[in-house]
Amino acid sequence: MLAIIGGTGLTQIQGVKVLAERSPYTALGEASGPIIEAELEGRSVLFLARHGHPHKLPPHKINYRANLLALQAAGASEIIAVNAVGAIDPQLVEASLVMPDQIVDYTWGREATFYDGDYLPLDHIDFTFPYSYEVRLRLKAAAREAGLELHDGGTYAATQGPRLETAAEVRRLAQDGCTLVGMTGMPEAALARELQLPYACLALVVNPAAGLRDQEITLEEMQQALDKGLGRVLQLLRTYTTSKTSG
């Protein structure tokens, strides 16, 4: 079953039929909220608001391990994670949809693995290509079918938050080869890999990263980009579900 993890601005999916609510409790604590099973374009999907509903959990306090365990227990077989991001690549304007293929982790202090020697014995995963090729391929096909522009490729910089980055930090990220910056991409992607859940990121650009223009970033501008882009995010997700159903 497809699971959708909603980021900032996507704490619920409007206009869907809710079928059930699954428990957020796991062996590693409580997920951000209940797992919602809903009918989307005739197909059952799972939905979890990463920051809770209403939006309340800062990026560094999200129990990513519980979120992934709760989705797995509810029957998730693949995950599309929606992330609001800043654009480091100046060609990515506000409300652009981007499907990154790489990630660099700058976070710290987060519970980042199931293989911690307590919950599971120490083990290692291959993370050369952090996002599922198959899910990304189907997202790309769904975007073509829906007539939506989806930027294919890029490197997501996962920063600690909840503050936005300084201009100097963004210059460093750009030197590292990053094209997007967000706060929740890790350890979520790695945890999905540890559970062998195919996982892809669908990023919505809500602002140019710090220092890429003269004025400061405002929450009002970010909200406007969210409002403008979320409709396209939902359109793409709806098309993805019907494309999967039709084979």
Secondary structure, DSSP 8 states (H G I E B T S, - for coil): -EEEEE-TT-SS-TT-EEEEEE--EETTEE-SS-EEEEEETTEEEEEEETTTTTT---GGG--HHHHHHHHHHTT-SEEEEEEEEEESSTT--TT-EEE-SEEEE---SS---S-SSSSS-------SS-S-HHHHHHHHHHHHHHT--EEE--EEEE---SS---HHHHHHHHHTT--EEESSSTTHHHHHHHTT--EEEEEEEEEE-TTSSSS---HHHHHHHHHHHHHHHHHHHHHHHHHHHT-
